[in-house]
Structures are given as structure tokens and as C-alpha cells.
Amino acid sequence: MSDTDVSEMSFEAAMQELEQVVGKLERGDVALEESIALYERGAKLKKRCEAKLKEAEEKVAAITLDGEGTPTGTTPVDAG
């Protein structure tokens, strides 16, 4: 388990560590106190991954085309 501040982690780093946390919890070979700490860390990592995905989704843009199919610009994707 990393000591890195979750709020500083990239999506990829958070996802990788989350997978490690889940693996340890699924094996069930850790002490109760460590399981609790892993669960808490996992919850923070999950929240970070969700936030980074939402952030990426908001940045996705749809290409607008003119009548001839030529790209004319972008418009934000409707998040609603």
C-alpha cells in the first residue's frame, strides 16, 4: 500500500493501487486492523478514480461537422 496522497494520484496510479487493495482484501490473509486500513484506503482510491473519470468525461468534446462533413469545431458533451 502506497503512502502517496490519494488526491495527488493520477487515474492510472489510483486504479492500480485499488486493484492491489481489492486483491489483498479478497485473499483475506490480512489482520483485522490492516483490513480496515485497506478498506478505508480503497474507498478513497475509488472516489479518486470516479472524480478523475468525471473530469475526463467533462473534457470530452463532440466534433461538429458542416453540411459537407468537414469538422468545424467542437462542442462540449452534455453531461446531463
C-alpha positions as CSV (number, residue, x, y, z in Angstrom):
1,M,0.0,0.0,0.0
2,S,1.4,3.4,-1.0
3,D,1.8,6.4,1.3
4,T,1.0,8.7,-1.6
5,D,-1.7,11.2,-1.0
6,V,-4.7,10.0,-3.0
7,S,-5.6,13.5,-4.1
8,E,-2.3,13.7,-5.9
9,M,-2.6,10.4,-7.8
10,S,-3.3,10.0,-11.5
11,F,-6.3,7.9,-12.5
12,E,-3.9,5.1,-13.6
13,A,-2.0,5.1,-10.3
14,A,-5.1,5.1,-8.2
15,M,-6.7,2.3,-10.2
16,Q,-3.6,0.2,-10.0
17,E,-3.4,0.6,-6.2
18,L,-7.1,0.0,-5.9
19,E,-6.7,-3.3,-7.7
20,Q,-3.9,-4.3,-5.2
21,V,-6.1,-3.3,-2.3
22,V,-9.0,-5.4,-3.6
23,G,-6.7,-8.3,-4.2
24,K,-5.4,-8.2,-0.6
25,L,-8.9,-7.9,0.8
26,E,-10.2,-10.8,-1.3
27,R,-7.4,-13.1,-0.2
28,G,-8.4,-12.5,3.4
29,D,-5.0,-13.1,4.7
30,V,-4.5,-9.8,6.5
31,A,-5.2,-8.9,10.1
32,L,-8.4,-7.1,11.0
33,E,-6.7,-3.7,11.6
34,E,-4.9,-3.9,8.3
35,S,-8.2,-4.9,6.6
36,I,-9.8,-1.8,8.0
37,A,-7.0,0.4,6.8
38,L,-7.1,-1.2,3.4
39,Y,-10.8,-0.7,3.1
40,E,-10.5,2.9,4.0
41,R,-7.7,3.4,1.5
42,G,-9.7,1.6,-1.1
43,A,-12.7,3.8,-0.6
44,K,-10.5,6.9,-1.1
45,L,-8.9,5.4,-4.2
46,K,-12.4,4.6,-5.6
47,K,-13.6,8.1,-5.0
48,R,-10.4,9.5,-6.7
49,C,-11.0,7.2,-9.8
50,E,-14.6,8.3,-10.0
51,A,-13.6,12.0,-9.8
52,K,-10.9,11.6,-12.5
53,L,-13.3,9.8,-14.8
54,K,-15.9,12.6,-14.3
55,E,-13.2,15.2,-15.0
56,A,-12.2,13.4,-18.2
57,E,-15.8,13.0,-19.3
58,E,-16.4,16.7,-18.9
59,K,-13.4,17.4,-21.2
60,V,-14.6,15.1,-24.0
61,A,-15.9,17.2,-26.9
62,A,-18.1,16.3,-29.8
63,I,-16.8,17.3,-33.2
64,T,-19.3,19.5,-35.1
65,L,-19.5,19.0,-38.8
66,D,-20.7,21.3,-41.6
67,G,-23.1,20.1,-44.3
68,E,-20.2,18.5,-46.2
69,G,-18.9,16.6,-43.2
70,T,-15.9,18.9,-42.6
71,P,-15.1,19.4,-38.9
72,T,-15.9,23.0,-37.9
73,G,-15.1,22.9,-34.2
74,T,-16.1,21.2,-31.0
75,T,-19.0,21.4,-28.6
76,P,-18.9,20.2,-25.0
77,V,-20.6,16.9,-24.4
78,D,-23.9,17.2,-22.5
79,A,-23.2,15.8,-19.0
80,G,-26.9,15.8,-18.1
